[in-house]
Amino acid sequence: MPRIGYKGTYMQDAAAMNAPKGKYFIKTFGCQMNGHDTERMASILTDQGYGEAAEVNEADLVIFNSCSIRDKSEQKAYSAMGLLRKDGKKKNPNLKIGFAGCVAQQDRHEVFAGAPHLDFVIGTDSIDQLPEVLYRVDQGESKVLQVGFDPSNDYTLETKVLPGRSVAYVNIMKGCDNFCSYCIVPFTRGREKSRRLEEVVQDVKRLVLGGVSEVTLLGQNVNSYGKSLGGRAAGQTFPALLHGLQAMADEMEARGTTDPTGRSGKPKGLLRIRYTTSHPKDFDEEMIDCHANLSRLVPHLHLPVQAGSPSVLKRMKRYVPIELYASRLEELRRRVPGITITTDLIVGFPGETDEDFQATMDLVSRIKYETIYAYTYSPRPGTSALKYGDTVPETVKKERHSRLLALQTEIQAKKNQEQIGRVEEILC
């Protein structure tokens, strides 16, 4: 019999969990955090007896994992979901359709009105309640809504990966306390909470013993990791976590528990540590030291700046002086030759003048990023930037966006030329 366990956790007996349930298909939109959520849902569904469908029309359960960071990504999720509205359940009367992710959290009270064919909506903080949600649907409940945030300050998790994976996303924290004026994430992911350092290290060790050799540490702002746990005074900081993972991996290799060559049949060990995403206000000299001194930390930094103009950054509520940002990246390049640096940029933020945009172009020319992710400004519901209006015409946004990409293409072409003839290590 299914039952509700500690803190409302849904549990089933072994026979129910292992019974075949059909096939699932998850369509994912958005960032690495959504990718991690999808993998977690996939692992949960596999444990529940589902198999994975190669195509949406082969599935008995379809989940759309949505992203609301920009209007375009939001509309993509709604459009994809709408394709099943007309005849999805005519072809398969047993088909269950769910909507997950940040749009589900954002539009939770309106989603069913526009999509009556949906069976359930599940929010960003409710992934682990997916078995309970599906049970409620199987029992005949319609329009199941599961979107609450966990009210406790504790955040504990066991990372789930599908069998045979050598790469894993590991959530070290969730939520965001920055409230940048254009960003909806604090409203769709909640306030900032961190997992304890010791738990994360043991979680990664378990993954390594299972064959994972590369992890990407995930958070909306990983550099502020540990603040909810007492921060530096409690030994809970992001640099401390990176050192802890390096020490754990070094010890496993020294004891012979892992073998980086792979010839012995033992796990290869933790060969690579990555992380995303960072905020410039928390990227300091200690983080530069980590990149210079930790051999397992991949020489890559994604540090979103969003704009090169101080006045635009002030309206964005991103209070980091551009000169400080640039000088830290230049110091990082000096300490870690060959490091890859990438960033995010928003073009056409309300009030952006030609001079403001030129400041962004100047910054890109100065830093010479390996890659940029550039987007035109998209107003998001509930954000404080709405008070500024959408003042930059779309034609101007697109023209500036094209100029920025052209500059980056020129920079990137030169950097790509420098890679010719190099030999690089790959994971297999």
Secondary structure, 3 states (H helix, E strand, C coil): CCEECHHHCEECCHHHHHCCCCEEEEEECCCHHHHHHHHHHHHHHHHCCCEECCCHHHCCEEEEEECCCCHHHHHHHHHHHHCCCCCHHHHCCCCEEEEEEHHHHHCCCCHHHHCCCCCEEECCCCHHHHHHHHHHHHCCCCCEEECCCCCCCCCCCCCCCCCCCCEEEEECEECCCCCCCCCCHHHHHCCCEECCHHHHHHHHHHHHHCCCCEEEEECCCHHHCCHHHCHHHHCCCHHHHHHHHHHHHHHHHHCCCCCCCCCCCCCCCCCEEEEECCCHHHCCHHHHHHHHHCCCECCEEECCCECCCHHHHHHHCCCCCHHHHHHHHHHHHHHCCCCEEEEEEEECCCCCCHHHHHHHHHHHHHHCCCEEEEEECCCCCCCHHHHHCCCCCHHHHHHHHHHHHHHHHHHHHHHHHHHCCCCCCCCC
